Amino acid sequence: MKKLIAKPPARTGVAILLGQAGLLLTQPAFADISCPQPTSSSSPTTCTVGASDSGNLTVDYTGATGTGSNQGGYGGNYIVVNNGYLGPNPQQAPLFVRLKGGTGSPDGDDAGTFGGWGGLITITNAESVESNASPTESAQGAAPGIWDDSSAQFGIYGASVGGTGGTPPDNVFGGGNGGGGGNGSAVSITNNGQVVVQKLPYGGAGIYGASIGGTGGNQMSAASGDQVGGNGGNSDIVYITNNGSVTVSSSSAGRYAWGIGAESIGGAGGWDNGWGGTGGGGNPGGDTQVANFGKVQVDVETPGGASSNLLTGGVRGMYAASQGNAGFTSNDGSDKGGAGGGFGVVGAVNFGQISVSSQSVQAPTSLSSLSGGIVVVGQGGDGGGGPNTITDTSGEIGGAGGTSSGLVIAVLNDGSSLTTSGNYLPGVSVISQGGNGGPGNGSSNGANGGNGGAAQVAVNGSASVSTAGLQSHGVVARSYGGAGGGVNQSSGLVDFTGEDAGVGGAGGKVVVATGDAQEGVAGGTITTQGDYSIGILAQSMGGIGGATSGNFELFGNAGADAGNGGASGTVQIDSLSTITTYGTSSHGIVGQAIGGGGGTAGPSAGLIAVGGAGAARSRAARSTSPIAAT
């Protein structure tokens, strides 16, 4: 069977230059700025909006579908420079650029081909962008992230999306593999002007940039043989710089409201057992970053207040994420589940002013529902489940959880300020979390959880952080290992290789440094006003070991052992900040290093079932800090 190799576009610096013929989608009726069409050529296409121009600018382009043995077409290379007024009533954003790679070819006589790479995007705004539209409601997009939410409102939107891998037809003799998803390309957005977004009843952001890996193609399932689903494409870096002002305000907001958002998300693995793509993996030497040198203000409420439960996607001043996608469950007894994608370096830097206010936020239930002044998340994708077999094969397992390959960080520099008002609105939240291991099924084992990476927060000079609300910590830094995959209902007739649940992933190193005693740099001020609102909270936690459910083997070893918990990393807090807290259980500094708990063993009708052990060790936390607490 032919092995297909993805053909990445050639690079010059950060520019991606290779392309194929593409298709320009029909522009919406509101897109009244005339811009040249994107192409798949090696040269970038530029649209410059003059000072006297006004209206809405929309570029929505998809590369050509692959044919024969060719991969999907490249999404192009596009530059926008705005010197005019864009808005105020767009279909989705006054400045909207989306470049998608084409779908891979089904190829007819072999495996599907790779999806095309998403296009390279560079946007610079020097003047005014305003959205005050009343969109028609539609369901949120099915993919991770918000790039495909068609009723969300944005000021500036730029998304590079890899094409879906090709799926071979069912008449391929001997079967065919799914094609890999195309990679997302780099996205760079600079705002030197003014961005205003209002209303956003179905979610939105002032500035939004995304690099998204394409979904892997499905394997051909009708034939015999050992086929696999295509792996998800990797994403690239997203870099957003705000030198101007970003204002997001609404009394009737819904779903989510962000000042600035950057998402680098790998593509999902294809059916079945395709591996998830890696977030930020398209450019390992770079990092997804949001930098604010100006002013970001978010002030939103929902019609029903906090009881309405509408803001499930969080209220955030600045948000940056690098996320691996999920591997696909195996439905083939000879193949493992797809591994979850890892994630790369991601960070946020504040030199300016950020304020976030909302009385409508509910307690978060997941990473996707977190709110705060600055939120930075690195997250591994979950592994796919292992094959469901009734007899012992060769020890197949679920897919491993995605693991960190870089630092997750937030930096508040001298002279910057960050304020939040409302419950569940911490000042800074930095989280690195490994993906969960895929569960075992039948005679397959559970996979290990992914490791959390390093998480770091720095507060320098005269920087200030102030929060007012319940459970609104000043600074939070966390690293979590993913949970080990469990084992579900092992009940084969013959099995001499007792199944094991996966081990929890390790927590990473967590560092909070406010000031530098050796360099004589102060650590600013941190103030919280609300119950259960800690000044500095730093945690490293190992993942929980996988559990086992009931199992039975007529012959052999029916013992299905639960997984051990993962170890924590070190926690280090060095603070020269003045920390003041008001409220019940609002401690000045809390540092925790906690090993993961062992998994629970279910009932067994065979020889033995063993529960998992807790982590062998959890490492010490240390802190040195002068604190002024009330």
Buried (B, 14 or more C-beta within 10 A) or exposed (E): EEEBEBBBBEBEEBBBBBBBEBBEEEBBEBBBBEBEEBBBBBEBBEBBBEEEBBBBBBBBBBBBBBBEBBBBBBBBBBBBBBBBBBBBEBBBBBBBBBBBBBBBBBBEBBBBBBBBBBBBBBBBBBBBBBBBBEBEEEEBBEBBBBBBBBBBBBBBBBBBBBBBBBBBBEEBEEBBBBBBBBBBBBBBBBBBBBBBBBBBBBBBBBBBBBBBBBBBBBBBBEBEBEBBBBBBBBBBBBBBBBBBBBBBBBEBBBBBBBBBBBBBBBBBBBBBBBBBBBBBBBBBEBBBBBBBBBBBBBBBBBEEBBEEEBBBBBBBBBBBBBBBBBBBBBBBBBBBBBBBBBBBBBBBBBBBBBBBBBBBBBEBEEBBBBBBBBBBBBBBBBBBBBBBBBEBBEEBBBBBBBBBBBBBBBBBBEBBBBBBBBBBBBBBBBBBBBBBBBBBBBBBBBBBBBBBBBBBBBBBBBBBBBBBBBBBBBBBBBBBBBBBBBBBBBBBEEBEBBBBBBBBBBBBBBBBBBBBEEEEBBBBBBBBBBBBBBBBBBBBBBBBBBBBBBBBBEEBBBBBBBBBBBBBBBBBBBBBBBBBBBBEEBBBBBBBBBBBBBBBBBEBEBEEBBBBBBBEEBBEBEBEBEBEBE
